[in-house]
Structure formats: C-alpha cells, structure tokens
Amino acid sequence: MKHTLTCVECPMGCEIEVVTENGAAVSVTGNSCPRGKAYAENEVVCPKRVLTTTVRMTDGRMLPVKTNLPVKKAELLALMQTVNGLHPTAPVHIGDVLVKNISDGADLVAADNME
C-alpha cells in the first residue's frame, strides 16, 4: 500500500511516499534528510503524538499538562480517561510528574506553575 504525507520534522516540508507491506514500511522516498525517513516510517506504522491538555485543580483553576514523550496516537482517548480523573493540589511546578509512566515510559507532567 502506498501512503503520501508531508513531513513535519523540519521546515523543508518534504512530500514523502511510503510503501507498506504486512504493516511494515518497505520503501521511503522523497525525504531530504534522515529525520524525514524515520518520521514517515513511524507515521504510517505507529503514529505518535505528545498529549497536551489541561486538568482542573482542586481549587478550580486549570493546569496545562503534557506527556514528556510522544505516545501512541491510538491510545490518546484511553489516556484522557486517566487524565480527566486528576485533580492536583497547589503548589505544582513545571515538570512535576503527575502520572508516572502513563504510557510506554512517558510521564504526564505539569506544563506551568500553580502556587
């Protein structure tokens, strides 16, 4: 199967074609750099994203949070069930781990300070 996508790894925005067989990338063309090849292979086989959202603190304020590593795109909705159950208490600082190993070694961390 042939997939065409635009690379987002650098400002070049290469149009990349990936051929897959049996769920694996067998050919990648159109990339200008090695990062584009890796991006395309991952995007068609197992796309990943950084989960970025907010959680309501116990005092009602909204705290921005994110995963410190990309997680499988297919898991985002399930991970949001865990995130929606969080209600941290101040103080919280940037980088504080709210959920250790929420998915495949990625932690959910605070993305702002709340005193």
PyMOL commands that set and color helices and strands:
alter all, ss='L'
color gray80, all
select helices_A, chain A and resi 34-45+73-84
alter helices_A, ss='H'
color red, helices_A
select strands_A, chain A and resi 2-6+15-21+24-29+48-49+52-56+62-67+71-72+97-103+106-110
alter strands_A, ss='S'
color yellow, strands_A
deselect
rebuild
show_as cartoon
